[in-house]
């Protein structure tokens, strides 16, 4: 998978949102994936923040536009605009703080209330490097993910553990959703005229298909 290409060189643009309690490491997951950086001193995000990175899925270039909650989550005031057009989400908790895991249910409800039913959701157990402080077992998290039909991964932005895998898996699964919808909508997705956008159920046009067809039938 390659990263860091020219900004306009992509076949798909997918909006992915990061949600979860304040302090669970969302901003560091974002900076680790998009810039390979980690900041121990990171302060709460203020204002809207998003970053982009492109990866290869099959023979296509998928560009992720990843949005961070920008500190609003402390006031439970995330606006519907934040979710609008999102086709993927990372739902993040801190394995050392059980309350952040307890709140996942509320975050999941809010996410589902504001997005299309086909959104791809990954439950992310961050700060897995702090093994001696763990307060949430892998088994409990897996059971919740299975019950809610979520993907699940344990990550460490500090150690760069599974951060790449978590984002890449979400983007790959979103790509497969788009392909299925294209096939359901009328046969051969490779026959789409150049520049046609496939409606992937999003509430506006943040996510798009830029070039010819997505996957071979």
N, C-alpha and C positions, 0 to 999 in steps of 0.2 A: 504494500500500500504506500502510495507516495503522498507527500504533503507539500504545502507551500508552492502552489502554482500561481500563474497569473490570475487575477481576480475574476476576469470574465471567461476563463477557460473551464467551463463545466457543462455537463449535460443536464444535471438536476440540481435544484436548490431546495434544501429541506430545512425548515425551521424546527429547531429542537429547544425545548425549555428545560431549565434546571429549577426544581422546586424542592422545598423542605425547610425545616426550621433554620433560624439564624445561627451561624457558627458551625454548621455541619461540614463546611469545606467546599461549598458549591463554587466559589470564585477560584479556589485553587485547582479544582478539577478542570474548570474552564481554561485556566492559564497553563496547566500542565498539558492538556490536549492540544491547545492551539499554538502555544509558544514554547512548550517544554520548560516552563518556569514554575517555581514554587516559592512562596513568600511566607516565612514563619511569622512575620510581623503584620500580615494582611489585616487591614481594618474592614469594618462593614462596608459593603458596596453602597455608594450613594449615587442616585441617578440611574438612568437606564444604561445597561451595559450588555453588549454582545460582541462576540468575536466569531471569525469564520476560519474554516479550514477545509480543504478538499482531500478526499481519499478516492482510491479506486475500488469500485465494486463491479465484479466481472470485468468487462472492458469499458465501463463507463466512468466518467468523473462525477462524483457526487460531492457537492459543496454543502457543508453544514453551516447554517447561521444559528449559533448557539446563544440563547438569551439567559442572562443571570438576573435573579429577582431584585437586585439593586436595593437591598436593605428593607424593601417594603414589607417583607414577610414578618418583620418584628411588630408591625402594626396591623397585621392581618388585612392588608389593604391592597393586595395584588389586583390590578384592574383586569377586566376582560380583554383589554387590548394586548396585554402581555401574552395571553394564551392564543389570541386570534391567529389562525393560519398554521398553528403548530401541528406537525405530523409525528413528532417524537418527543419523549420526555424522559428525563432522568429524575427519579424521585429519591432524594438523598436523605439518609439519616446518619448519625454518628454512633458507631458501635459502643462507645464509652458512655453515652448518655441515653438511658432507656426512654426518657420522656420524648426524645426526638423520634424514636421508633413508634411510640404510642400515637404521636401526632400524624403519622403517615396516612392513617385512615382518613383523617380530615382533608389532608392534601390531595389524596386520591379522589375523594368525592368532588372537591373543587375543580380538579383537573377534568374529570369526566363531565361535570356540569358545563364546562366551557369549551370542550373540544369534540371533534368527530369521534364516533365510536371505533373507527379503525386506527386511532392513534396507537403508536407502539410505545409501551411504557416499560422502563427498566428500573427496578428497585435496586438502589445502590447503597451498600453498607460501607461507608467511608471511614477512614482512620483505622483500618484493619491492622496497621503496624503497631498500634498501642495494645498489644496482646494482653499485657498484665492488667489493663484497665477495662477489659471488655465487659459490657453490661447486657449485651443482646447476643444471644446464641445464634449461630448460623442456622441451626435447625428451626428455630422460631421464625426467622426471617424467610427461610425457604418455604415453610408451611404457609405463611401469609401470601407469599408470591404465587404459590400454586393455587391457593384458594381464589385469588383475585385475577389469575391468569396473566401475571406479570413475568417478565424476564428478571433474573436476579444475578447480581455480581458483587463480590466484596472487593473494595478498592483501597488504595492508599495513594493520595496525591503526593504525599511526602516521598514515598519510596517509588513512585511511578508504577505501582502495582495495578494492573488491570484497567488503568484509565483509558488507554488506547482501545483495549478490547471492549469496554463498556460502550463508548461512543460508536465504535465501528460496528458493533453488533446492532445497535439501534438503527444506524443508517442503513445497514444491509437489510434489516427486516422491513424498514420503511420502503426501500427500493422494491422488495418483493411484493409488498402491498400494492404499490403503484402498478407493477407489472400485472398482478392478478386483475386489478380494476380495468386496466387497458384491455386485457384479453376478454374480460366479461363484457366490456362495452362494445366489442365488435371485432373479435378475431385477432388479426395480426397487428401487434403494436409496432412492428417495424415499418408498417405501411403509413404511419402517421406523417402528414406533411410537415416539412421542416418548420419549427417554431410553434407548432400547435401545443397548447397547454392541456394536459389531462387534468380534469377536476378530480382531486383526491379527497374531496369531502371537506376541505378546509374552509374556514369562514371568510377568508379573503385570499389574495393572490401572493402571499409571502413565499409559499413553496411553489415551485414550478418545474415543469419539464421543458428544457430549453431546446433540445435538438431532436433528431429523429429517434423514434421508438426505443423502448427500454430493454426488452429482452427477447430472445428468439423464442418463437412459439414452440 
